[in-house]
């Protein structure tokens, strides 16, 4: 299993934890280079806000800035918001089975 994110899926997750979030079109979405980590950023006129989605010690976490709140995410939440790529597991299993046959 691997994490994945789109602007829409991360925005839907952020709606659960951020009380006053602007419309999605006012968000900046980016991926950290060479990692499976994503940012959702916006400016409310007073300060910058950021939602950071990544893994820490093998567990999915959501970090909210400027509050520095760290929210652990369950596998059910990841599936609910389509933030986990389970196809990789199936591809790996089928590849291993085909190698055993040879």
ZIURLIN-V269596 format. One record per residue. N is the residue number from 1. PSI is psi in radians with two decimals (NA if undefined). Layout:
# ZIURLIN-V269596
n=N psi=PSI
n=N psi=PSI
This chain:
# ZIURLIN-V269596
n=1 psi=2.44
n=2 psi=2.63
n=3 psi=2.60
n=4 psi=2.75
n=5 psi=2.57
n=6 psi=2.93
n=7 psi=-0.74
n=8 psi=-0.81
n=9 psi=-0.70
n=10 psi=-0.63
n=11 psi=-0.78
n=12 psi=-0.68
n=13 psi=-0.75
n=14 psi=-0.57
n=15 psi=-0.52
n=16 psi=-0.50
n=17 psi=-0.32
n=18 psi=2.05
n=19 psi=-0.77
n=20 psi=1.48
n=21 psi=2.35
n=22 psi=3.02
n=23 psi=2.69
n=24 psi=-0.56
n=25 psi=-0.28
n=26 psi=0.09
n=27 psi=2.63
n=28 psi=2.22
n=29 psi=2.30
n=30 psi=2.79
n=31 psi=2.42
n=32 psi=2.40
n=33 psi=2.45
n=34 psi=0.62
n=35 psi=3.00
n=36 psi=1.14
n=37 psi=2.47
n=38 psi=2.64
n=39 psi=2.52
n=40 psi=2.03
n=41 psi=2.62
n=42 psi=2.84
n=43 psi=2.23
n=44 psi=0.22
n=45 psi=-0.42
n=46 psi=-0.81
n=47 psi=2.88
n=48 psi=2.47
n=49 psi=2.64
n=50 psi=2.44
n=51 psi=2.18
n=52 psi=2.18
n=53 psi=2.12
n=54 psi=-3.02
n=55 psi=2.51
n=56 psi=2.12
n=57 psi=0.65
n=58 psi=0.04
n=59 psi=2.44
n=60 psi=2.35
n=61 psi=2.68
n=62 psi=2.14
n=63 psi=2.21
n=64 psi=2.19
n=65 psi=2.38
n=66 psi=0.01
n=67 psi=-0.27
n=68 psi=0.56
n=69 psi=2.26
n=70 psi=2.17
n=71 psi=2.06
n=72 psi=2.47
n=73 psi=2.32
n=74 psi=2.85
n=75 psi=-0.61
n=76 psi=-0.71
n=77 psi=-0.74
n=78 psi=-0.72
n=79 psi=-0.71
n=80 psi=-0.70
n=81 psi=0.20
n=82 psi=0.87
n=83 psi=0.17
n=84 psi=2.39
n=85 psi=1.74
n=86 psi=-0.10
n=87 psi=-0.57
n=88 psi=-0.71
n=89 psi=-0.76
n=90 psi=-0.70
n=91 psi=-0.73
n=92 psi=-0.77
n=93 psi=-0.75
n=94 psi=-0.60
n=95 psi=-0.73
n=96 psi=-0.68
n=97 psi=-0.70
n=98 psi=-0.57
n=99 psi=-0.61
n=100 psi=-0.61
n=101 psi=-0.53
n=102 psi=NA
